[in-house]
Amino acid sequence: MSGTRSPSKTAPATEGLWRLSAILWPFATGAVAINLFLLGLLWQPLGLAPLSPLSALVWSLPLGLPATWAAAVWVRHLIREAEGPSRATPGSMQGEDFARPDPCAAQTNSDS
């Protein structure tokens, strides 16, 4: 098997982080380009040269990769959370889970 397909016919295609990242990459990179261009406009009052739209696009290509990874991990977490408790268990994302343990769940009630 090539690793891109899920062993189950009913498993979502977004299970693999690579495929989800490929889907999200244009959007995350575009968001990085817009933010870089606006940052270039904001640093003009400091005496720095503005960042052109083309250079913002060029800089967004390598800087869009970490943003894409973060977005893919977040979207995969949301998908697993929406699938229900059988898939959204803590630790099911191998260290990439955004869920925090509930501090109240570990406390025992000594009054009863």
C-alpha positions as CSV (number, residue, x, y, z in Angstrom):
1,M,0.0,0.0,0.0
2,S,1.3,3.5,-0.8
3,G,0.2,4.9,2.6
4,T,-2.1,7.5,1.1
5,R,-5.2,5.4,1.5
6,S,-6.9,4.5,4.6
7,P,-7.2,0.8,5.5
8,S,-10.9,1.2,6.1
9,K,-13.3,2.1,3.3
10,T,-15.3,4.4,5.7
11,A,-12.3,6.3,7.1
12,P,-12.0,9.9,6.0
13,A,-9.5,11.0,3.4
14,T,-8.2,13.7,5.7
15,E,-6.7,11.1,8.1
16,G,-3.3,11.6,6.7
17,L,-1.7,14.9,7.5
18,W,0.1,15.1,4.1
19,R,-3.1,15.0,2.1
20,L,-4.9,17.5,4.4
21,S,-1.8,19.8,4.2
22,A,-1.8,19.6,0.4
23,I,-5.5,20.8,0.5
24,L,-4.8,23.6,3.0
25,W,-1.5,24.8,1.6
26,P,-2.8,27.4,-0.9
27,F,-5.1,29.0,1.7
28,A,-2.5,29.1,4.5
29,T,0.2,30.4,2.2
30,G,-2.2,33.1,0.9
31,A,-3.0,34.2,4.4
32,V,0.7,34.4,5.2
33,A,1.3,36.5,2.0
34,I,-1.5,38.9,3.0
35,N,-0.2,39.2,6.5
36,L,3.4,39.9,5.3
37,F,2.1,42.6,2.9
38,L,0.2,44.3,5.7
39,L,3.2,44.1,7.9
40,G,5.2,45.8,5.2
41,L,2.7,48.6,5.2
42,L,2.8,48.9,9.0
43,W,6.6,49.3,9.2
44,Q,6.6,52.3,6.8
45,P,6.2,54.8,9.7
46,L,9.4,53.3,11.2
47,G,11.3,54.4,8.1
48,L,11.6,51.0,6.5
49,A,10.9,50.4,2.9
50,P,7.5,48.9,2.1
51,L,7.2,45.2,1.1
52,S,5.9,44.8,-2.4
53,P,3.1,42.3,-3.1
54,L,5.4,40.2,-5.2
55,S,8.0,40.0,-2.5
56,A,5.3,39.2,0.0
57,L,4.2,36.3,-2.2
58,V,7.8,35.0,-2.6
59,W,8.4,35.2,1.2
60,S,5.1,33.4,1.9
61,L,6.1,30.3,0.0
62,P,8.6,29.0,2.7
63,L,6.8,30.7,5.6
64,G,3.5,29.1,4.6
65,L,4.8,25.6,5.4
66,P,4.7,25.9,9.2
67,A,1.3,27.7,8.9
68,T,0.0,24.9,6.8
69,W,1.2,22.3,9.2
70,A,-0.5,24.1,12.2
71,A,-3.7,24.5,10.2
72,A,-3.7,20.8,9.2
73,V,-3.2,19.6,12.8
74,W,-6.0,21.9,14.0
75,V,-8.4,20.8,11.3
76,R,-7.6,17.1,11.9
77,H,-8.4,17.7,15.6
78,L,-11.7,19.3,14.7
79,I,-12.6,16.4,12.4
80,R,-11.8,13.9,15.1
81,E,-13.7,15.9,17.7
82,A,-16.7,16.0,15.3
83,E,-16.6,12.2,14.7
84,G,-17.4,11.6,18.4
85,P,-15.8,10.3,21.5
86,S,-14.6,7.0,20.0
87,R,-12.1,8.9,17.8
88,A,-11.4,12.1,19.9
89,T,-9.8,10.4,22.8
90,P,-6.8,12.1,24.5
91,G,-3.6,10.9,23.0
92,S,-5.2,9.7,19.8
93,M,-3.3,12.2,17.8
94,Q,0.2,11.0,18.9
95,G,1.1,14.2,20.8
96,E,-0.6,16.6,18.5
97,D,-3.9,16.7,20.4
98,F,-5.0,20.2,21.4
99,A,-7.3,18.9,24.2
100,R,-6.1,19.6,27.7
101,P,-6.8,17.2,30.6
102,D,-9.6,18.4,32.8
103,P,-8.0,19.3,36.2
104,C,-11.4,18.8,37.9
105,A,-11.7,15.2,36.7
106,A,-8.7,14.1,38.7
107,Q,-10.0,15.5,42.0
108,T,-11.7,13.1,44.3
109,N,-14.6,14.1,46.5
110,S,-13.5,13.4,50.1
111,D,-17.0,14.4,51.5
112,S,-18.7,11.3,50.4
